Amino acid sequence: MTLRHIYSGKVRDVYDAGDGLLLMVASDRISAFDRVFHEPVPDKGRVLTAVTQYWSELFSGIAPTHLVTTDPSLFPDGAQDVEDLAGRAMLVRRAEMLPLECIVRGYLSGSAWKEYKATQTMHGTALPPGMVESERLPEPVFTPSTKATEGHDENISFEDAAKLVGPEIAARAREISLAAYSRGAEQALARGLIVADTKFELGFVDGELAVCDEILTPDSSRFWLAEEWEPGRTPPSFDKQPVRDWAEATGWDKASEPPPLPVGVIEATRDRYVTAYEKVSGRRFADWWGVA
């Protein structure tokens, strides 16, 4: 029996695994500026899956996750028909997803820094005057955004989030997100990495709010080397930054088809993803399923 394909996004392909389960497969596709490049980054999907597995183990006391297993031998019949599955697939429980991106920021960077420069606020909330780019915030802050079906997500206040999902659910989402970020940031810092910010996806599984999709991966988080962090500038991040930097330098208009990625950019990007996993987990990527 072949699993029914449900959906393909920028990175993931999702299949119906029956019995209230989904098989989520992380591809090696890479996107930047909302465009998917034609050239894959080898093993990127395996890194995202391995990182998510690692954090799922650590978050067991904070909230449930929808992850059942990443072990290919435990996947349902028909999964073997999905090409190059080992190490890049998660068997998960179906969830009723919140219409929110549950973002937590520990440092003033990205869109939050742009807003602060303009208005001295972050998601509409006033911050202390005189802060600089990449400065550590007084405490981690839950800064939700909408989930846009088209175009870009929109940063919203906690009050707006409460209007979307209800005050009790919004409060629980904030509690889970802040606790998960704090544990992850502490663990990462002990291994020399700063988690500047991250995005969680939450949904209801069996009536309980659970952490879903990828968790604290280089695609959903901004990782910095602690030794390179200095308030006032943005250090290099362990993600798709080589792709962004190269694409910007080409003069590409970001609206047309993206230009072909050079081999050097692909290799540098893969190295960053793998290094992020090994630093965060303390494990060898070579030991993960499907890694040649």
WOMODA-V312712 format. One record per pair of residues at least 24 apart in sequence whose C-alpha atoms are under 7 Angstrom apart, sorted by the first residue. I is the first residue (numbers start at 1). J is the second residue. If there is no record, write none. Layout:
BEGIN
[[I:J] [I:J]]
END
This chain:
BEGIN
[[1:77] [1:78] [2:78] [2:81] [3:78] [3:79] [10:36] [17:76] [20:93] [20:94] [21:91] [21:92] [21:93] [21:94] [22:91] [22:92] [22:93] [22:94] [23:89] [23:90] [23:91] [23:92] [24:89] [24:90] [24:91] [25:88] [25:89] [25:90] [26:88] [26:89] [32:244] [33:254] [35:258] [37:258] [38:260] [39:260] [39:261] [41:266] [41:270] [42:270] [44:270] [44:273] [45:88] [46:87] [46:88] [47:273] [47:274] [47:277] [48:214] [48:217] [49:87] [49:88] [49:89] [51:217] [51:277] [52:214] [52:215] [52:216] [52:217] [54:281] [55:215] [59:180] [62:176] [62:179] [62:180] [63:176] [63:210] [63:211] [64:210] [64:211] [65:210] [65:211] [65:212] [66:92] [66:93] [66:210] [66:211] [66:212] [67:91] [67:92] [67:93] [68:92] [68:93] [86:289] [86:290] [87:288] [87:289] [87:290] [94:205] [95:203] [95:204] [95:205] [96:203] [96:204] [96:205] [97:202] [97:203] [97:204] [98:202] [98:203] [99:146] [99:147] [100:144] [100:145] [100:146] [100:147] [101:144] [101:145] [101:146] [101:147] [101:199] [101:200] [101:201] [102:143] [102:144] [102:145] [102:177] [102:199] [102:200] [102:201] [103:142] [103:143] [103:144] [103:198] [103:199] [103:200] [104:140] [104:141] [104:142] [104:143] [104:177] [104:178] [104:181] [104:197] [104:198] [104:199] [105:140] [105:141] [105:142] [105:196] [105:197] [105:198] [106:136] [106:137] [106:139] [106:140] [106:141] [106:196] [106:197] [107:134] [107:135] [107:136] [107:137] [107:196] [107:197] [108:133] [108:134] [108:135] [108:136] [108:137] [109:133] [109:134] [123:155] [123:156] [123:157] [124:157] [132:231] [132:232] [133:231] [133:232] [133:233] [133:234] [134:231] [134:232] [134:233] [134:234] [135:231] [135:232] [140:178] [142:174] [142:178] [188:280] [191:279] [191:280] [192:225] [192:226] [193:223] [193:224] [193:225] [193:226] [194:223] [194:224] [194:225] [194:226] [195:221] [195:222] [195:223] [195:224] [196:222] [196:223] [197:221] [197:222] [198:222] [218:273] [238:272] [238:273] [238:276] [239:269] [239:272] [239:273] [240:269] [242:268] [242:269]]
END
